[in-house]
Amino acid sequence: MKIDILTLFPEMFDNFLTTSIIGRAIDKKKVDIKIHNIRDYSLDKHKRVDDYAYGGGSGMVLMPEPVKRAIDSVKDNDSLVILLTPQGSPYSQAKALSLAKVKHLILVCGHYEGFDERIRYFVDLEISIGDYVLTGGELPSMVITDSIVRLLDGVINEDSYKFDSFSDNLLDYPVYTHPLVFEGYEVPEVLTSGNHEKIAKWRKEQQIKRTKERRPDILEKS
């Protein structure tokens, strides 16, 4: 898989690309991630990429030309261009699983007060990671990249994610490790029984119980 991220602040990604699972996935050539500075595609001699909004208003607006030129520089026949915006469709585990099957993702990070509306004509999909507003699309692009890369073949063990929260519209079951007793709280006896059938049943019951208590909205979809 290839992921190209278009941003005004490429330095924000320095540690992200070299740390933990993302860094290992890149080293193992499971994913190719490139960061592109939108300013490099500005035709202005001062590399300006924003301007005041027509009709007035506060803040600066990202201009369409440098963004379109940046998209065109990396786009190919396999590309899916995603604009990160609070107005996009809500992100989910199901969407991550779907995007993990795409050969080439282009993530466009907005910034400032907003972006010129005409940029929307050059993207395939708009995604929001939640009903709140950030200063830019850099953090959402990292969230989406992280959630997708861990699903790629050979990045982590499949057993590590196939029972993730939101799989089958259920939250994950509780997990425990040593010590057996901590501050008076014990590991459930079933988990030390060695009976895998009972353990599987207990975990499913816990998934349903936990989802009912914490996220009844997604349990209704199950």
C-alpha positions, -999 to 999 in steps of 0.1 A, spaced: 0 0 0 10 36 -7 -1 65 14 7 101 4 -1 128 29 -4 164 17 2 190 45 14 224 53 34 211 83 54 180 72 76 183 104 46 171 124 51 136 110 88 131 118 83 109 149 51 94 137 68 77 108 97 62 127 80 50 159 63 17 169 42 -2 145 42 24 118 80 26 117 83 -12 116 57 -15 88 77 10 67 110 -9 75 94 -42 64 81 -25 33 45 -33 41 35 3 34 52 33 17 43 66 33 54 99 18 48 134 32 44 163 8 45 200 16 16 218 -1 37 249 -2 61 233 -27 32 234 -52 25 271 -49 33 293 -79 36 323 -57 72 335 -53 67 336 -15 51 301 -15 18 316 -3 -10 290 -1 -38 310 16 -58 342 12 -87 361 26 -122 348 20 -144 364 -6 -173 381 11 -153 388 43 -149 368 74 -122 359 99 -92 337 92 -74 327 60 -86 302 34 -65 275 17 -63 282 -20 -73 255 -45 -44 257 -70 -15 245 -48 -37 217 -34 -48 205 -68 -12 206 -81 -1 186 -51 -28 160 -57 -20 157 -94 17 152 -86 11 119 -67 -22 107 -82 -24 75 -103 -51 51 -115 -52 33 -81 -55 65 -60 -83 73 -36 -82 110 -26 -95 117 9 -101 152 23 -99 154 61 -127 178 73 -152 180 102 -179 180 75 -169 145 62 -185 112 69 -178 98 104 -147 75 105 -152 39 119 -135 6 122 -155 -6 92 -142 23 71 -106 14 82 -111 -22 71 -124 -9 37 -96 16 32 -70 -11 41 -79 -28 8 -71 3 -13 -37 3 -31 -30 40 -29 -45 66 -5 -39 104 -8 -48 122 24 -53 160 21 -49 180 53 -67 213 55 -57 241 77 -65 278 86 -101 289 87 -110 264 60 -103 255 24 -116 268 -9 -149 250 -16 -137 241 -51 -111 217 -37 -140 193 -31 -143 187 -68 -109 170 -68 -113 145 -40 -132 112 -39 -141 111 -2 -144 133 28 -138 119 63 -142 133 98 -127 116 129 -153 132 152 -177 160 159 -151 185 169 -128 210 152 -90 208 151 -65 233 139 -57 211 108 -60 177 92 -26 165 103 -37 146 134 -67 131 117 -44 119 89 -22 102 115 -53 86 131 -65 72 98 -30 60 87 -24 43 121 -58 25 120 -52 13 85 -16 2 86 -21 -21 116 -47 -40 94 -23 -47 65 -10 -83 60 21 -90 80 21 -58 101 6 -74 133 -8 -108 141 -44 -111 127 -55 -123 161 -45 -90 176 -71 -71 157 -99 -94 145 -117 -91 179 -110 -53 182 -136 -31 196 -163 -23 170 -158 -56 152 -193 -71 148 -206 -39 164 -193 -49 198 -166 -35 222 -137 -57 230 -137 -80 260 -117 -72 291 -82 -87 293 -59 -94 323 -22 -103 329 0 -109 360 -4 -106 390 -33 -129 397 -45 -105 424 -38 -68 424 -50 -44 452 -77 -70 461 -89 -73 425 -87 -108 411 -84 -122 375 -118 -139 367 -115 -176 375 -127 -187 340 -95 -172 324 -73 -195 344 -94 -226 340 -78 -238 307 -112 -245 293 -111 -226 259 -147 -232 252 -158 -216 284 -133 -188 279 -146 -180 244 -182 -180 258 -173 -157 287 -155 -133 264 -185 -130 240 -208 -124 270 -185 -97 283 -184 -81 249 -222 -79 248 -224 -67 285 -198 -41 281 -213 -28 248 -247 -26 264 -234 -7 294 -211 17 275 -222 19 239 -259 8 236 -261 28 204 -238 4 185 -253 -27 201 -285 -19 183 -267 -24 150 -255 -59 160 
